[in-house]
């Protein structure tokens, strides 16, 4: 079976159930916590390990999340482990959060700069993006020194690249593709 289909099916089932039970905000918060837990490498290693028994995995998950998760989310987590789908939990979480954003009309934006910028400027940028896309915006700011200056803005599948590194690449490409005709002066003695 296609792994992405597994993740989509489980996440969609949880999303629909949470909506039906009017628990969508609580479950979203829980799933976001689980998704962020994957930033800890040991968490991912634990869930993907074929050596660790599922009962042990669930006991660890229970100790980590039992007091932090809604009962619906916790039951879902138990079902995932019981069905031996815990290695898909990261994708299930990501897909659930995508379903949530789509349902609420929230667009993801990533604003990349070479250096840190003022929070007021970020707020202004978010406001402009919100107006342009007529949608709620979830803005993430990334500092990436190798763009040298300027910015790169990505909203969903659209991108504006006004970085210095991009301008330099374009200039280099144009210089390489431009043929120069060099005329030497006539040096023959008449």
GIKANOR-V418583 format. One record per backbone hydrogen bond with DSSP energy under -0.5 kcal/mol. CO is the residue of the C=O (numbers start at 1). NH is the residue of the N-H. E is the energy in kcal/mol with one decimal. If there is no record, write none. Layout:
BEGIN
CO;NH;E  CO;NH;E
END
This chain:
BEGIN
2;6;-1.6  3;7;-2.2  4;8;-2.4  5;9;-2.6  6;10;-2.3  7;11;-2.4  8;12;-2.7  9;13;-2.2  10;14;-2.3  11;15;-2.5  12;16;-2.8  13;17;-2.3  14;18;-2.7  15;19;-2.3  16;20;-2.5  17;21;-2.2  18;23;-3.1  18;24;-0.6  19;22;-1.3  23;27;-2.8  24;28;-2.3  25;29;-2.1  26;30;-2.1  27;31;-3.0  28;32;-2.5  29;33;-1.8  30;34;-2.4  31;35;-3.0  32;36;-2.5  33;37;-1.2  34;38;-0.6  35;38;-1.1  36;39;-1.6  37;40;-1.7  39;41;-0.8  40;43;-1.3  40;44;-1.2  41;45;-2.3  42;46;-2.6  43;47;-2.1  44;48;-2.0  45;49;-0.9  46;49;-0.8  53;57;-2.4  54;58;-2.8  55;59;-1.9  56;60;-2.2  57;61;-2.6  58;62;-2.8  59;63;-2.1  60;64;-2.2  61;65;-3.0  62;66;-2.3  65;68;-1.9  65;69;-1.6  70;74;-2.6  71;75;-2.4  72;76;-2.2  73;77;-2.5  74;78;-2.2  75;79;-2.4  76;80;-2.4  77;81;-2.0  78;82;-2.9  79;83;-2.3  80;85;-2.9  81;84;-1.5  85;88;-2.3  86;89;-1.4  88;92;-2.9  89;93;-2.6  90;94;-2.4  91;95;-2.8  92;96;-2.4  93;97;-2.4  94;98;-2.0  95;99;-2.6  96;100;-2.5  97;101;-2.3  98;102;-2.5  99;103;-2.6  100;104;-2.3  101;105;-0.9  101;106;-2.9  102;105;-0.6  105;136;-1.0  107;138;-2.9  108;156;-2.2  109;140;-2.5  110;112;-0.6  110;154;-2.6  111;142;-2.4  112;152;-2.0  113;144;-3.1  118;122;-1.9  119;123;-2.4  120;124;-2.1  121;125;-2.6  122;126;-2.5  123;127;-2.1  124;128;-2.2  125;129;-2.5  126;130;-2.5  127;131;-2.1  128;132;-2.7  129;133;-2.6  130;134;-0.9  130;135;-1.3  136;107;-2.8  137;139;-0.7  138;109;-2.7  140;111;-3.0  140;142;-0.5  142;113;-2.4  142;144;-0.6  144;147;-1.8  145;148;-2.0  147;149;-1.9  147;164;-0.8  147;165;-1.9  149;164;-1.9  150;114;-0.6  151;162;-2.4  152;112;-3.2  152;154;-0.5  153;160;-2.9  154;110;-3.0  154;156;-0.5  155;158;-2.4  158;155;-2.3  159;161;-0.5  160;153;-2.8  160;162;-0.7  162;151;-0.5  163;167;-2.0  164;168;-2.5  165;169;-2.1  166;170;-2.2  167;171;-2.3  168;172;-2.6  169;173;-2.6  170;174;-2.4  171;175;-2.4  172;176;-2.3  173;177;-2.2  174;178;-0.9  180;182;-0.7  181;183;-0.6  182;184;-0.6  185;187;-0.6  188;190;-0.6
END
